[in-house]
Amino acid sequence: MDQRLHIFLPFLLAAFALGCDDRASSIASKSPPPPPPATVAHPGTIWGRVIFAGPAPKLPRLPTTGDPTCHQMHPDGVPDESILIGPGGGLANVFVYIKDAPASTGSARPPALIDQINCQYVPHALAVQVDQPLRVKSSDMVLHNVHVMADKNPSLNLAEIQPGEQTIRFAQPEFLHFRCDVHPWMKAVVGVFNSPYFATTGPDGTYKITGVPPGSHTLAIWHERFGEMQRNVKVEADGRVREEFVYKP
């Protein structure tokens, strides 16, 4: 293959996919959006921690060969962020959310941000609400593409040829897998929720959901490697409920 064609082929493929997926996005956007969130009187808070019980799995570092610029930044590879366990077993990057809350739009929420920095997605796990603006940014001088793999929303393939950003929205709740086809070690997970009652655990496994309507709810957690767990919780007016979840090997 001609070397020039080899260099520019990723650009052409990304541009072609972007054009196709833009059409799918415009079709999906014609469905009526959900209503805005209702005002909650005497809201409560659900907080707690997600723990992995047992020794932390040993994951190999992901090689960055194939792109000299990225490899120079990470000669020993990058960590596999699909399982991040902190002191005391706290599990990061777990989505925690109320599963049975009334659907509402997040169009008025501030834009969320996922960036491509030094050939990695930052953050690895990000939560947004349906219709909330999501800024997809690249801070790198190297070629990236953002391949969004979806079931309920249109799949996307966004070309990011130079530092810049695009804004996208998702109309249906689901867990989306982001990857860069140019750099296969670059992966992220975006959770899209149909209500504002969600959180993502931090490095120590802790989370907090505020503004929760009083009453009985189904509280669920989801992790990209360990799957979903759920339980029933009851939130009193102005109350605080602590819930701890444990994933076992």
C-alpha positions as semicolon CSV with decimal commas, in nm:
position;residue;x (nm);y (nm);z (nm)
1;M;0,000;0,000;0,000
2;D;0,123;0,350;-0,083
3;Q;0,265;0,505;0,236
4;R;0,066;0,826;0,191
5;L;-0,258;0,630;0,163
6;H;-0,164;0,435;0,476
7;I;-0,118;0,760;0,667
8;F;-0,442;0,926;0,555
9;L;-0,668;0,620;0,551
10;P;-0,772;0,661;0,921
11;F;-0,873;1,020;0,846
12;L;-1,090;0,912;0,554
13;L;-1,253;0,629;0,748
14;A;-1,327;0,850;1,045
15;A;-1,476;1,123;0,826
16;F;-1,694;0,870;0,643
17;A;-1,820;0,720;0,970
18;L;-1,886;1,065;1,114
19;G;-2,106;1,154;0,818
20;C;-2,309;0,834;0,844
21;D;-2,356;0,856;1,218
22;D;-2,458;1,223;1,205
23;R;-2,758;1,117;0,995
24;A;-2,851;0,853;1,254
25;S;-2,823;1,110;1,534
26;S;-3,054;1,353;1,360
27;I;-3,316;1,080;1,314
28;A;-3,296;0,978;1,679
29;S;-3,334;1,338;1,799
30;K;-3,687;1,362;1,652
31;S;-3,838;1,163;1,940
32;P;-4,002;1,388;2,206
33;P;-3,775;1,455;2,505
34;P;-3,878;1,363;2,860
35;P;-4,007;1,641;3,090
36;P;-3,775;1,844;3,316
37;P;-3,709;1,705;3,666
38;A;-3,985;1,771;3,916
39;T;-3,917;1,985;4,223
40;V;-3,854;1,761;4,525
41;A;-3,982;1,864;4,869
42;H;-3,764;1,764;5,165
43;P;-3,516;1,562;4,958
44;G;-3,288;1,305;5,114
45;T;-2,937;1,175;5,048
46;I;-2,807;0,827;4,969
47;W;-2,439;0,778;5,034
48;G;-2,197;0,498;5,101
49;R;-1,924;0,289;4,946
50;V;-1,865;0,010;4,696
51;I;-1,604;-0,248;4,797
52;F;-1,428;-0,533;4,624
53;A;-1,379;-0,816;4,874
54;G;-1,061;-1,012;4,824
55;P;-0,719;-0,946;4,672
56;A;-0,712;-0,700;4,386
57;P;-0,687;-0,870;4,046
58;K;-0,348;-0,819;3,882
59;L;-0,405;-0,666;3,541
60;P;-0,118;-0,623;3,292
61;R;-0,038;-0,276;3,167
62;L;-0,170;-0,204;2,820
63;P;0,104;-0,159;2,555
64;T;0,114;0,166;2,361
65;T;0,319;0,044;2,066
66;G;0,208;0,151;1,720
67;D;0,219;0,528;1,774
68;P;0,565;0,674;1,849
69;T;0,420;0,986;2,014
70;C;0,198;0,792;2,254
71;H;0,467;0,534;2,321
72;Q;0,712;0,808;2,414
73;M;0,460;0,930;2,674
74;H;0,399;0,578;2,809
75;P;0,699;0,356;2,729
76;D;0,589;0,103;2,994
77;G;0,225;0,106;2,881
78;V;-0,082;0,246;3,057
79;P;-0,279;0,090;3,346
80;D;-0,596;-0,105;3,274
81;E;-0,855;0,122;3,438
82;S;-1,140;-0,128;3,409
83;I;-1,059;-0,241;3,766
84;L;-0,923;0,019;4,007
85;I;-0,919;-0,086;4,372
86;G;-0,799;0,154;4,640
87;P;-0,704;0,113;5,006
88;G;-0,952;-0,092;5,203
89;G;-1,097;-0,243;4,887
90;G;-1,276;0,070;4,764
91;L;-1,375;0,017;4,400
92;A;-1,360;0,317;4,167
93;N;-1,561;0,384;3,851
94;V;-1,884;0,219;3,970
95;F;-2,210;0,381;3,859
96;V;-2,467;0,415;4,141
97;Y;-2,820;0,521;4,051
98;I;-3,190;0,505;4,135
99;K;-3,333;0,263;3,884
100;D;-3,704;0,335;3,910
101;A;-3,704;0,717;3,920
102;P;-3,939;0,906;3,685
103;A;-3,771;0,992;3,355
104;S;-3,668;1,353;3,303
105;T;-3,441;1,551;3,074
106;G;-3,094;1,674;3,165
107;S;-3,085;1,938;2,891
108;A;-3,049;2,219;3,147
109;R;-2,757;2,054;3,328
110;P;-2,406;2,195;3,279
111;P;-2,213;2,017;3,006
112;A;-2,010;1,714;3,111
113;L;-1,659;1,662;2,972
114;I;-1,458;1,365;2,855
115;D;-1,110;1,451;2,728
116;Q;-0,828;1,273;2,547
117;I;-0,510;1,364;2,730
118;N;-0,172;1,205;2,664
119;C;-0,337;0,926;2,466
120;Q;-0,582;0,832;2,742
121;Y;-0,949;0,906;2,810
122;V;-1,001;1,129;3,114
123;P;-1,205;1,031;3,308
124;H;-1,235;0,658;3,244
125;A;-1,595;0,648;3,374
126;L;-1,839;0,936;3,334
127;A;-2,210;0,970;3,417
128;V;-2,454;1,199;3,231
129;Q;-2,829;1,241;3,214
130;V;-3,044;1,194;2,904
131;D;-3,013;1,504;2,678
132;Q;-2,732;1,650;2,890
133;P;-2,460;1,808;2,673
134;L;-2,141;1,602;2,666
135;R;-1,826;1,776;2,547
136;V;-1,600;1,527;2,371
137;K;-1,257;1,690;2,366
138;S;-0,907;1,608;2,246
139;S;-0,615;1,787;2,406
140;D;-0,360;1,587;2,205
141;M;-0,174;1,674;1,886
142;V;-0,211;1,318;1,757
143;L;-0,497;1,171;1,555
144;H;-0,782;1,022;1,762
145;N;-1,130;0,907;1,686
146;V;-1,413;0,855;1,933
147;H;-1,599;0,535;1,854
148;V;-1,915;0,515;2,067
149;M;-2,066;0,166;2,079
150;A;-2,435;0,178;2,170
151;D;-2,748;-0,037;2,162
152;K;-3,032;0,206;2,236
153;N;-2,867;0,520;2,099
154;P;-2,709;0,559;1,756
155;S;-2,348;0,445;1,748
156;L;-2,106;0,725;1,664
157;N;-1,758;0,758;1,519
158;L;-1,626;1,109;1,569
159;A;-1,305;1,220;1,399
160;E;-1,067;1,421;1,619
161;I;-0,782;1,517;1,390
162;Q;-0,636;1,798;1,602
163;P;-0,698;1,956;1,945
164;G;-1,061;2,058;1,961
165;E;-1,399;1,935;2,078
166;Q;-1,752;1,840;1,976
167;T;-2,073;1,832;2,180
168;I;-2,307;1,534;2,169
169;R;-2,620;1,421;2,356
170;F;-2,786;1,084;2,413
171;A;-3,162;1,034;2,408
172;Q;-3,184;0,692;2,575
173;P;-3,042;0,558;2,904
174;E;-2,772;0,292;2,868
175;F;-2,407;0,219;2,934
176;L;-2,189;0,324;2,642
177;H;-1,840;0,204;2,557
178;F;-1,603;0,465;2,412
179;R;-1,282;0,364;2,236
180;C;-1,023;0,501;1,998
181;D;-0,972;0,276;1,697
182;V;-0,635;0,437;1,626
183;H;-0,509;0,362;1,980
184;P;-0,682;0,040;2,099
185;W;-0,576;0,081;2,463
186;M;-0,787;0,398;2,491
187;K;-1,123;0,300;2,643
188;A;-1,387;0,465;2,859
189;V;-1,740;0,399;2,983
190;V;-2,022;0,656;2,986
191;G;-2,341;0,589;3,182
192;V;-2,653;0,767;3,053
193;F;-2,938;0,791;3,306
194;N;-3,299;0,901;3,268
195;S;-3,311;1,085;3,602
196;P;-3,072;1,312;3,796
197;Y;-3,022;1,062;4,077
198;F;-2,686;0,906;3,998
199;A;-2,321;0,914;4,100
200;T;-1,986;0,751;4,020
201;T;-1,761;0,613;4,291
202;G;-1,431;0,786;4,353
203;P;-1,086;0,631;4,402
204;D;-1,183;0,517;4,754
205;G;-1,514;0,365;4,641
206;T;-1,736;0,631;4,800
207;Y;-2,040;0,791;4,639
208;K;-2,322;1,035;4,726
209;I;-2,658;1,100;4,557
210;T;-2,835;1,416;4,672
211;G;-3,183;1,557;4,613
212;V;-3,348;1,215;4,636
213;P;-3,730;1,218;4,664
214;P;-3,857;1,065;4,991
215;G;-4,000;0,717;4,954
216;S;-3,899;0,366;4,851
217;H;-3,654;0,324;4,566
218;T;-3,453;0,061;4,383
219;L;-3,087;0,152;4,424
220;A;-2,859;-0,010;4,168
221;I;-2,487;-0,020;4,097
222;W;-2,312;-0,120;3,774
223;H;-1,948;-0,193;3,697
224;E;-1,809;-0,268;3,352
225;R;-1,639;-0,589;3,465
226;F;-1,851;-0,703;3,762
227;G;-2,203;-0,622;3,640
228;E;-2,510;-0,499;3,828
229;M;-2,639;-0,528;4,183
230;Q;-2,952;-0,369;4,329
231;R;-3,155;-0,345;4,648
232;N;-3,457;-0,165;4,788
233;V;-3,398;0,144;5,002
234;K;-3,631;0,381;5,184
235;V;-3,547;0,751;5,209
236;E;-3,720;0,961;5,474
237;A;-3,792;1,331;5,429
238;D;-3,464;1,520;5,477
239;G;-3,309;1,185;5,567
240;R;-2,971;1,025;5,499
241;V;-2,935;0,660;5,402
242;R;-2,603;0,479;5,399
243;E;-2,570;0,180;5,167
244;E;-2,258;-0,031;5,117
245;F;-2,223;-0,275;4,829
246;V;-1,967;-0,556;4,807
247;Y;-1,845;-0,728;4,492
248;K;-1,686;-1,065;4,557
249;P;-1,427;-1,243;4,340
